């Protein structure tokens, strides 16, 4: 029994197939049994830079230099062939295969299948896709992977990648064996085995810190010691951070581990040298203070033999100046920083030492307002001597003939400006009074500090010195 197909149906089906053929985004070519091109769709003409199909009427599949001899032989045997290759339009022009508007090369994925009737091909159908961008991207990724793998495998630091839970090691560089003394394969088999080599004193700290950062999805930098199989101990610095996908989810952790043994040894050496220097400076300051005490004792003995009031006063003034420096060195000796000292620790103690040296100390009330600021020891030394001279002058001369007196000392800062005020409510310095050695010393030290010094008279005398303290 034969089924009769109406001509109209055949024409309709043919029209549909031709529409699909012509509108397909994939280039399609049909060749006859001898390999001569009979028809190509629109996508094919555009791909090969052909303006109209007449230009490729004489094109032969078996003359195409882009099809290898092996592929041609297999096609004639009735086999389907496929190849991804760089198609050269320059070769098309060189062999005058057909007219084309295109130049250079593109990467094509071509598959040619024979249409067989019996054992012999009756024609060939070729499907062709331009995969230039895809192929270029793949090659770029391959090159990048090779480059980064080369870097990872040649640097001295360990480079690693692992799942967020550290339950699977995705990659670890060969440097792991050099640092840990264990093979990378052992880490692939047991991803947390590296923890067993961490020094027992550092292990829990590392586990706690890394867990905290992995939970919070934050980077970490954790130093710890590693004990290698041969018993040697090294310091390493473990740096890790999360890698996020397009949705903001961490899908792996990666990082590096560096050998910082030399750095740690150098730091320990520096700490040792600093400790030795601090001990030496402490001893120097202590001996200076003791020497000053000895000098004051000698001056006191000398004072007992001096009858001249002027000479005796000079010896007492000298003792007072040495005392101010001795107090400073005593504070430096007990300080953690030998280059700087707190003004609040030094100046009130100095004022008390100065006042205690005078017989009228019980009748003079002393008030201090000293800011808690740390200054260079050389600056405070100068300020201390100035305070010594001004308070000494006040105790000597300001309260003659008076039962009670008051001295006020303040040292305050505003930004980089410091202000020292020494004030008394005594009789006041008379106009035109000659400056003795003490005031000359005050003015000289004021110049060293590049400060300004002024004296105000009223209900007593007020000295104000201002200078930049940094």
VEXTI-669191 format. One record per residue (C-alpha): x, y, z. Coordinates in steps of 0.25 Angstrom, whole numbers, plus 5000, padded with zeros to 4 digits. Example, Ala and Ser with C-alpha at 12.3 -4.5 7.8 and 13.67 -1.06 7.14 Angstrom:
504949825031 505549965029 
END
This chain:
500050005000 500650134996 500250275002 500050384993 500650524997 499950644991 500850734983 500350854992 500850785005 502250754998 502350904994 501950945008 502950855015 504050905006 503751045008 503751025023 505150955022 505651065013 505251165023 505951095035 507151075026 507251215022 506951275036 507851185044 508951265052 509851145049 510551145035 510051035027 510650985013 510250875004 511150804995 510850704984 511550564983 512750624976 512950724987 512450844979 511650954987 510250954983 509551044993 509951125006 509051205015 509051345019 509851325032 510951255023 511051365013 511251465024 512251385032 513151365020 512951515014 512251475002 511351574996 510451484987 510451334985 510951334971 512351374976 512451234982 511851154971 513151084967 513651054981 514050914984 514050854998 515250764994 516050884989 515850965002 517350975008 516650985022 516150845021 517250745024 517650635015 517250535026 515850595028 515650595012 516050445012 515150415024 513950485017 514150405004 514050285013 512650335018 513150375032 512750505039 513850595042 513950715052 515050815054 515350945062 516351025055 516851165050 516251195037 517051285028 516451385018 517851415013 517851265008 516551285001 517051404994 518351334991 517751214984 516651304978 515551204984 514551314984 514351464986 514251515000 514151645008 514851585020 516351585024 517151525034 516751395042 515651345051 515451225059 514351125053 513751005058 513350925046 512650785045 512450725031 511550605030 511350515018 509950485012 509950345008 509150264998 509650125000 511050115002 511450244994 511350384999 510250454991 510650594997 511150665009 510550765019 511450855027 511150935039 512051045043 512151135055 513051255058 513651225072 514751335071 514351405084 514051275091 515351215087 516051345090 515451345104 515851205107 517251225102 517351345111 516851265123 517851155120 518951255119 518551325132 518451185139 519851145134 520451285138 519751275152 520151135154 521551165150 521651275160 520951195171 521951075169 523151165168 522951265180 523551225193 522251255200 521151145201 519951175193 518651105197 517151095193 516151025202 514651005204 514051105214 513950985225 515450945221 514850805219 515550805205 516850855200 516650905186 518050945183 519350955191 520650995185 521950915186 522551015195 521750945206 522750835206 523850925208 523250995220 522450885227 523450775223 522150695218 521650665204 520450745198 519850605196 519750585211 518950715212 518050675201 517750545208 517550615221 517250765220 517450795234 518750715236 519550845236 518950885249 519650765256 521050825252 520650965259 521450985272 520550935284 520651075290 520151145277 519151035272 517851075280 518051225277 518151195262 516951105263 516151215270 516551325262 516351255248 515051205252 514551345257 515051405243 514451295235 513051315242 513151465240 513651445226 514751545229 516251535225 517251495235 518751505238 519251405249 520751375252 521051245259 522151135260 522251005252 523050885257 523550805245 523750655245 525250675247 524950755260 525350885255 524451005258 524051115249 523151245250 522151265239 521051365236 519751315231 518951405223 517551365218 516251435212 514951395206 514651395192 513151425188 512351385176 511351485169 510251465179 511251505191 511451365196 512751315200 513051195192 514551175196 515651225205 517051255199 518351315205 519851305206 520751255217 522151325218 523351285226 523651395236 524751325244 525851425240 524851545243 524551485257 526051465260 526351605256 525251655265 525751575276 527151625274 526651775274 525851755286 527051695293 527851815289 526851915293 526751845307 528251855308 528152005304 527052035314 527851965325 529052045321 528352175321 527652145334 529052125340 529552255334 528452335340 528552265353 530052295354 529852445349 528752465360 529752395371 530852485366 529952605367 529552565381 531052555384 531352695378 530252755387 530852685399 532152745396 531552885394 530852865408 532152835414 532852955408 531653045412 531953005427 533353065425 532953195418 532753315426 532453415415 530953435413 531053465398 531953335395 531053255404 529853305396 530553265383 530753125388 529353105392 528853155379 529753055372 529252935381 527852975377 528152975362 528852835363 527652785372 526652825360 527552735351 527652625361 526152615362 526052605347 527052495346 526352425358 525052425350 525752385337 526352265344 524952215349 524352245335 524052145324 524452245313 525852315315 525652425305 524352475310 523652495323 522252535329 522252685333 521252645344 522252545350 523452635349 523052785352 522252765365 523352685371 524352785367 523552905373 523452825386 524952795386 525252945384 524252995395 524752895405 526152965404 525653095411 525453125425 524253205423 523553085415 522453065426 521953215424 521853205409 520653135402 520953065389 519953035378 520252955365 519452935352 520252845343 519652775331 519952625329 520752635316 522052565312 523152655308 524552635303 525552615315 526352735310 525252825309 524752795323 526152805329 526152955324 524752975329 525252915343 526453005344 525553125341 524553085351 525653065361 526253215359 524853275359 524353205372 525753225379 525653375376 524253385381 524553305394 525753395396 525253535394 523753535392 523253515406 524253595414 523453655426 522253575423 521653455431 521053385420 521253365405 520753295393 521353235381 520653185369 521253105358 520553055345 520952985332 519952965322 519852945307 518952985295 519252915283 520752925281 520953045290 521353025305 521153135315 521953135329 521453235339 522153255353 521453355361 521553405376 520753505384 522053565390 522553715391 522853705376 524153735369 524453885368 524653955355 526053955350 526553845359 527853785354 527753645349 528653545356 529253415350 527953345353 527153435344 528253435333 528153285334 526653285332 526753385320 527853295314 526953165315 525753245310 526553275297 526953125296 525453085295 525253205286 524153255295 523653385300 523753435314 523053545321 522853595335 521653665341 521553745353 520353765362 520053695375 521353625374 522153575362 521753485351 522653425341 522053365328 522853285318 522253235305 522953135295 522653025285 522852895292 522852815279 
END
